[in-house]
């Protein structure tokens, strides 16, 4: 039965959306949002939601960056985090089905900031977000940890966005 379910998944989902690791006594299926572990010995199934953990980390990075912006005197902003107080919800976060992390005005210019951890910098999703945001904003920021600044700059060069997107840090 297990083999049939994995075969069905392989038939219906592009391989880039998941990976399967077969160990002696368990099968581990990794997707973007979940880790599914199936144990052969007791036939138990464990599903872990990765997004719950990463979501809280992402919110911490987002809050840190908003605090950094506020220290620079930027008050008119919206952020994709309900924990941030004083957000200007009249500023849209959605740009052609891509939700920005922070949108703010600096010197009357619309700025979009996308916050990523080191792993997320090279993802196709990040590239697509940045390419979309440059169509709508006067200034686009890719916000990353300090230790990943060079990787972020390399990505922008590869994408041809080095003159359109700036790199900043939240830490």
C-alpha positions as CSV (number, residue, x, y, z in Angstrom):
1,X,0.0,0.0,0.0
2,X,2.8,2.4,0.9
3,X,4.6,1.9,-2.4
4,X,1.4,2.5,-4.3
5,X,0.8,5.8,-2.5
6,X,4.4,7.0,-3.2
7,X,4.0,5.9,-6.8
8,X,0.8,7.9,-7.1
9,X,2.5,10.9,-5.6
10,X,5.4,10.5,-8.1
11,X,3.0,10.4,-11.0
12,X,1.0,13.5,-9.9
13,X,3.6,15.8,-8.5
14,X,6.7,17.3,-10.2
15,X,9.8,15.9,-8.6
16,X,11.1,19.3,-7.6
17,X,8.3,19.6,-5.1
18,X,9.4,16.7,-2.9
19,X,12.2,14.3,-2.3
20,X,12.0,10.7,-1.0
21,X,14.7,9.1,1.1
22,X,14.4,5.4,1.8
23,X,16.2,4.1,4.9
24,X,16.3,0.6,6.4
25,X,13.3,0.9,8.6
26,X,11.6,4.1,7.4
27,X,10.7,6.2,4.4
28,X,11.1,10.0,4.6
29,X,9.2,12.3,2.2
30,X,10.3,15.9,2.3
31,X,8.1,18.6,0.7
32,X,8.5,22.4,1.0
33,X,6.2,22.5,4.0
34,X,6.3,19.1,5.5
35,X,8.4,16.1,6.5
36,X,6.5,12.9,6.4
37,X,8.2,9.9,8.1
38,X,6.7,6.4,7.7
39,X,8.2,3.8,10.0
40,X,8.0,0.2,8.7
41,X,8.5,-1.5,12.1
42,X,5.3,-0.1,13.8
43,X,3.6,1.3,10.6
44,X,3.4,4.7,12.2
45,X,3.3,7.9,10.2
46,X,4.6,11.2,11.6
47,X,4.0,14.5,9.8
48,X,5.9,17.6,10.8
49,X,5.0,21.0,9.5
50,X,8.2,22.9,8.7
51,X,6.4,26.2,8.1
52,X,5.3,26.6,11.8
53,X,8.9,26.8,12.9
54,X,10.2,28.7,9.9
55,X,7.2,31.1,10.1
56,X,8.1,32.2,13.6
57,X,11.8,32.7,12.6
58,X,10.7,34.6,9.6
59,X,8.5,36.9,11.7
60,X,11.5,37.5,14.0
61,X,13.6,38.6,11.1
62,X,10.8,40.7,9.8
63,X,10.2,42.4,13.1
64,X,14.0,43.1,13.4
65,X,14.0,44.7,10.0
66,X,10.9,46.9,10.7
67,X,12.6,48.0,13.9
68,X,15.7,48.9,11.9
69,X,13.5,50.9,9.5
70,X,11.8,52.7,12.3
71,X,15.2,53.7,13.8
72,X,16.0,55.3,10.4
73,X,12.8,57.4,10.8
74,X,10.5,55.4,8.5
75,X,7.0,55.3,10.0
76,X,4.8,54.8,7.0
77,X,5.0,51.0,6.3
78,X,3.0,47.8,6.1
79,X,4.4,44.4,6.9
80,X,3.1,40.8,6.5
81,X,3.2,40.2,10.3
82,X,0.2,40.9,12.6
83,X,2.6,41.2,15.6
84,X,3.9,44.5,14.2
85,X,1.9,47.3,15.7
86,X,1.3,50.6,13.9
87,X,1.2,49.1,10.4
88,X,-0.4,51.2,7.7
89,X,-2.7,48.7,6.2
90,X,-3.7,51.1,3.3
91,X,-0.2,50.2,1.8
92,X,-0.7,47.1,-0.3
93,X,1.5,44.0,0.2
94,X,0.3,42.1,-2.8
95,X,1.9,42.7,-6.2
96,X,0.6,40.4,-9.0
97,X,0.0,37.5,-6.6
98,X,3.4,38.0,-4.8
99,X,3.1,39.0,-1.2
100,X,5.9,41.3,0.0
101,X,7.2,41.1,3.5
102,X,7.5,44.9,4.0
103,X,6.3,47.8,1.9
104,X,7.2,51.3,3.0
105,X,7.7,54.9,1.8
106,X,11.1,56.6,2.0
107,X,11.5,60.1,0.6
108,X,8.1,59.6,-1.1
109,X,9.4,56.5,-2.9
110,X,7.7,53.2,-2.8
111,X,10.1,50.6,-1.4
112,X,9.5,46.8,-1.1
113,X,11.6,44.6,1.2
114,X,11.8,40.8,0.9
115,X,13.3,39.0,3.8
116,X,15.1,35.7,3.3
117,X,17.3,33.4,5.3
118,X,20.5,32.0,3.8
119,X,18.7,28.9,2.4
120,X,15.9,30.9,0.7
121,X,18.2,33.3,-1.2
122,X,18.8,30.9,-4.1
123,X,15.3,29.6,-4.5
124,X,13.3,30.2,-7.7
125,X,10.5,31.7,-5.6
126,X,12.9,34.4,-4.4
127,X,14.0,35.2,-8.0
128,X,10.4,35.4,-9.1
129,X,9.4,37.7,-6.2
130,X,12.3,40.1,-6.9
131,X,11.6,40.2,-10.6
132,X,8.0,41.1,-9.9
133,X,8.7,43.7,-7.3
134,X,11.1,45.7,-9.5
135,X,8.2,46.3,-11.8
136,X,6.2,48.0,-9.1
137,X,8.6,49.8,-6.7
138,X,11.1,52.6,-6.8
139,X,13.4,50.6,-4.6
140,X,13.6,46.9,-3.8
141,X,15.5,45.5,-0.9
142,X,16.6,41.8,-0.5
143,X,17.1,41.6,3.3
144,X,19.3,38.7,4.5
145,X,21.5,37.8,7.5
146,X,24.9,39.5,7.5
147,X,26.6,36.2,6.9
148,X,24.7,35.8,3.5
149,X,25.3,39.2,2.0
150,X,27.8,38.0,-0.6
151,X,25.5,35.1,-1.6
152,X,22.6,37.6,-2.1
153,X,24.8,39.9,-4.2
154,X,25.9,37.0,-6.3
155,X,22.2,36.0,-6.9
156,X,21.4,39.5,-8.0
157,X,24.3,39.5,-10.5
158,X,23.1,36.1,-11.9
159,X,19.5,37.5,-12.2
160,X,20.7,40.7,-13.8
161,X,19.1,42.7,-10.9
162,X,22.3,44.1,-9.3
163,X,21.3,47.6,-10.4
164,X,17.6,47.3,-9.5
165,X,17.7,45.5,-6.1
166,X,19.8,46.4,-3.1
167,X,21.0,44.1,-0.3
168,X,20.4,44.9,3.3
169,X,20.5,43.0,6.6
170,X,18.1,42.6,9.4
171,X,20.7,41.7,12.0
